[in-house]
Amino acid sequence: MTGAAVLAAPAGGPLRRLSDLLVARRGWLLLALLGPPLLWFGVVYLGALLALLANAFFGIDDFTGQVVREFTLKNFRDLLEPANVDVVVRSVTMAVAVTLSCIALAFPLAYFMARHAGGFPKAALYIAVMLPLWSSYLVRLYAWKLLLAKEGAISWAAQQTHTTWALEALLALPAIGGPSLSFSTLGTFVVFVYMWLPFMILPVQAAIERIPASTLEASSDLGADARTTLRRVILPLAMPGIAAGSIFTFSLTLGDYIIPQVIGDSTNYIGQVVYKQQGVAGNLPFAAAFSLVPIVVIAVYLRLARRLGAFDAL
């Protein structure tokens, strides 16, 4: 009897009563699970964001360089200067170009992984896609710096294949060329695509994998050829995955300041301007105002992506 009483005692203990309460009241269980992360999110992230927004309405003393905590809209008026508008347009254009290129490169591979690869080949492709993410961001970046350099592997390959003329013609193009690939907008674009391509492949592959095989068979039975099936069946059903991947590629490109600083010429992007204004010039209010630009752009982009069902594929 004594042993049975000992075993039965925990059934009415405080942990058991708490468990029964959480099971009976689902709302409390949800609050217990989501309360701590939401509190952390609200205090740390939203608190920092509000502090950033507040600093954007302050000014800076031109003589002392100290922040003047008086309400002003000067920082937002400065954002409309032609040089700053050019930075925003350049950054958004690069983000859109990188996103579209990632879609074009990711879709065929994602389709093959979802519909044709299986067993070991599929696992090998997964590893190949994920492998770059296992190494340091800076290691990959400086590896590309060496590859794109004037004396790098790409220039050497062009010499060996007698295609140096094509490389020089590419570098001579205005707006995208430069002394070498490592000091050109084209080189910056190539590295951006390489860095963020895995973030596009995986959501697209997951979206295509969820398309029932019976849907494709029904399209064929109704007389649709491969191109029609791709255009009217596969692409619309894969659009949530494409939109989800584009969230990563677009936002990561728009906010990155390290890649344009290591690869490319002196052309500025949003991340570089924020870094220089805060870290070099010490103009925290203007840096805060400029950092709100990608937040607004990404918020608009997320709204568009939501309409395409992007969050269904996350």
Secondary structure, DSSP 8 states (H G I E B T S, - for coil): -HHHHHHHGGGGSHHHHHHHHHHH-HHHHHHHHHHHHHHHIIIIIIHHHHHHHHHTT-EE-TTT--EE-S---HHHHHTTSHHHHHHHHHHHHHHHHHHHHHHHHHHHHHHHHHHT--SHHHHHHHHHHHGGGGS-HHHHHHHHHHHHSTTSHHHHHHHHTT-HHHHHHHHTSTTT--SSGGGSHHHHHHHHHHHHHHHHHHHHHHHHHTS-HHHHHHHHHTT--HHHHIIIIIHHHHHHHHHHHHHHHHHHHHH--HHHHHSS-S---HHHHHHIIIIIS--HHHHHHHHHHHHHHHHHHHHHHHHTTGGG--
